[in-house]
């Protein structure tokens, strides 16, 4: 089936880097043809059922349709829904509500298909969608957790959260990376280590699935 998949189609061109100053590519945006997307969904479902330790790794792209702005969507004709397009006037991101994507990922966790969730975002939307706090690692800090302040770009990760991240990177047999530019953050090891094990055909390891509108330096 994969031989029949079409290459992703460019839907918004942009010469600017998605994340200037980081290891990223241009901010071009792509979408799959419907038949190709359906085929990829079927394959992802197979990988999820096969996985014993699937980790979700999410970035800002997961929360843009909840009205929380991101850095990477630079294209003038971006297909990303920006906060101003949602209507209702200026709204604090603290009031944002989970999207269908958050709720689907939480449902996968409840069904036993997702083991843990590492969230680069600070928004608490997975928990608002029903994810138990013990299932998430908010490695870059959280707006709603006084004991886990947001980490500045030049700051250090909380030691216990970093240790948990490192353990998850070693254990994962499938990583689902959603809405992240994978531009060189420490937590990107979740993707690179899982992909490395799959590349060596380590038994039972499926690697990583990247879900996003933009290319990343790790696509290959």
N, C-alpha and C positions, 0 to 999 in steps of 0.2 A: 504493500500500500504506500509506503514512504517514497517509493520511486516515482509515484504520480503526484507528489506534493509540489505545488507551485512555490517559487521563491516569494518571500514577503513583498508586498507592493508598497512603494513609497507613497505616502499620503500627505506628508508635510515636510518640505525641504528646509534645511537650516544649516548654514556654514559654521555657526558658532558651536563651540564645544558644549556638550551637555553639562559638564561640571568643570568650568575653567579652573586651572590650578591643580587638577586631579588627573588620574589616569582614565580619561574618558574619550569617547569618540564624538563626532558631530551630533547635534541634537535633531537630526532627521527622525521622522516618525514613520513607522511601517505597520501595515495590517495584513493579515492572511486572507486569502480567498475563503469563502464559506466552506467549501468542500475540504480544503486543506486544514482549516481550523477544526472541523469536525473530526478529521483523522487524527490530529494531534491530541484532541480531547480523549479519544478512544485509547490511544497509546498511554496517555497520562493515567487514565483510570486503571489500565493494566499494571502500570508501574506502582501505583498506590496500593493496589490489592496485593502485590508481590512484596512490598517493603515491610520490614519488621520495625524499622526505626526511621520514619520520615520526619524531617524537620522543615518547618516553614521558616523562610528568612525574608522578611518584608522591609520595603523602603517606602519613601514618600509617595511613589506612584500609586500605591494602594489606597491612599487617603485623599487624593486630589478631588475625586467625585463626591467626597464628604464635605468639600468646601475648604480644605486645608491646602494652601499653596505649596508648590515645590520649586526647586532650583532648576531642575533639568529640562523642563518644558519651555524651550526657548523659541521654537518656531512661531512665526507670526500667524500661520494658519494651523496652529496646533489643534489636534482633535481632543486634547485634554480639556475637561470642563473646569474653568477657572471660577474662584469664589464669586466674582462679580456677575457671572452668568447665571448663578443660582437664584438670584433675586432675594427679596426680603431684607434688603439693606445690609449694612455692615454687621457681621456676626463674629463673635469671638470663636477661635478654633476650639476653645475649651467647651463650647456648646455643641460641637460637631457630633453627629450620630453615625453609627456604623453603616457601611454600604452593603449591598448584596454580596460583594466579594468577601467582606469580613464575616458575614453570617454563613456563607458557604464554607469557608475555612474552619470556622468554629464547628459547623455540622460535621465536617470531616474528622475533627478531633473527637467529637462525641461518638462518632461511629467507629473509633479506634483506628482510623486510617492515617491520622497525623499524631505523632507522639508529643512533640514540643514545638514551640513557636519562639523564634528570636526576632524581636521587633526593633528596628533602628528608629522608628518613630516614637514620639513622646506622647501620643494622643490618647492612649487608653481605649481605643476603639475596639480592639479584640475583646477586652473585658466587658465593655458595654454590650457587645454582641453575645456575651454569655461564656466567654472562655475563663476557666478558673485561673486565679492568680498564680498558682503553683505551676501552671503549664507554660507560662511565658517568661522570657528573659528580656527585659527592657534594658539592653546593654548600654544604650546611650543616654539613659535617664528617662524620667517620666514627669509630665506636668501634674499628675494627680497623686504622686507618691512623695511625701516630704522626706522619706528616708532614701530616696533615689533621685537626687537633683540632676537636671540636664547637664551632660558633660560638654564643655566647650570643645571646639575642634582641636585645640592644642592640649586638651586635658587628658587625664588618665582614667581608664575604666575602673569601676569598682571591682576590687579583687575577687570577691565571691562570684560576681557575675561573669568576670573574665574566666575564672576557673571552670564555671559551668559551661561557658561558650566553648572552651577548649575541649572539654569532655564530649560535648555534643558533636563537635567537628570530627572527633575520633570515632564516635559511635554511629553516625548517620550512614544509612545505606541508600538514602534518597534525600536530596535537598530540593525543595520547591522554592525558588527565588522569585519573589513577586514585587514588581515595581521598584527595583533597586538598580542603580547605575553601575554597581560593582566597580567603583572607581578607586579602590585602594584602601578601604577601611580595614581595620584589624579583623573585624567580624566577617569579612569576605572569605576568610579561611574556611568557613562552612562550605562554600561552593568549590573552592580550589582543591581542598582535601578530598571531598567526595568525588569530584570529577577525576582526580588523580587515581583514586582507588579503582574507579570504573575503567579508566584507560588501561590499567594493568590487568584488567579482567579478573580482579579479585572476586572470588565467588560470592554471589548474593548481593553485590553492590551495583546499583543502577546509575549512580552518578547524580547529576543535577538537571533540573528542568528550569529554564529561565523564561519567565512570563513578563513581557514588557513591550512598550511601543518602540523603544530605541535599541540600537545595537550596544553591546558592551565589549570590552577588550578580552573577555573570557568566552565569547561565543564559540570559538573553535573547540 
